[in-house]
């Protein structure tokens, strides 16, 4: 696992390329904010399965495995838990 801390006003997708260079996952599970053609192409080049729902404005929405996307809640809960203890840490 690799983590990168960014300022709150920074888009998370800006760190995706950097983090992908450090790990070799089988799947990449993310929310709609990561639905960008360059990122999807990079994932497919590396044979990483993108589990990213398409934004509403896509003409041809991608199909995703909903069973894998549901596992994203584990990651979301992890970060929510970290944020609860942010006051103690700082």
N, C-alpha and C positions, 0 to 999 in steps of 0.2 A: 504494500500500500504506500502511496505517496501523497503527501499533502502540501498545499501551497497556500499561505495566508496572503490575502489581498485586501486593499482598502474596501470599505463598504460600498463606495460609489463606483468601483471598478466592475466591469462585466466579467463574470466567471469564465466565459468562453475564451477570454484572452490568455488564460493559463492552460487551456486544453492541450495545445501543441507541445508545450514544454513538459507537461506531465506525461503525455503519451510517449515522449522520447525516453522516459525513465522506466516505463513498465511495458509489459507485453501481455495485455489481457485478451481473453477470448471474446468478451462482450463489453460494450460501452453503454451503460444505462444512464440516461440523463433526461431532463425535462425539455420542454419546447424551446427554451432559451438557447439550446445547443443545436437547433435545427438550422445549420448553415451548410451550403453545398461544399465549400472547401474542407470542412471538418469531416463530413460524410464521405467525401472522396478519399481523404487520407485514411480513414478507418477501413474502407473497402479495399484500398491498395494493400494494407497490412493484414487483410483477411480477418478483421475484427468486426463482429456483428454489431451494428449500431441499433440500439433499442431506444430510439428517440422519436417521440410522436411528432408528426408534422404540424406545422403552424397552419392556421386557418386559410392563409392566403396561397397555399400551395395548390397548383393546378392538378397535380397528380400526387396525392398523399401516399406516403409509404405505409406499408403494413408492418406492424410490429407484433412481437410476441407479448401479449398482455400478461401472461404468467411471469415473464421475466421483468416486465415493467413494474409489476406489483411489488417486486423485491426492492424497488427504489425506496420504499418507505423506511426500510432499515437504515439506509444512509441518511435520510432526512431526519429520523429520530436521533441518530448519532450526533448530527450537527446541532439539533435543538438542545440536546443534553449538554453539549459543550458550551452553548450560549448561556445556559442557565448558570454555569459556574464561571462565566466571564468576569463578573464583578469580583469574585474572590481572587481570580488569577491576576487581575490588574490592580 
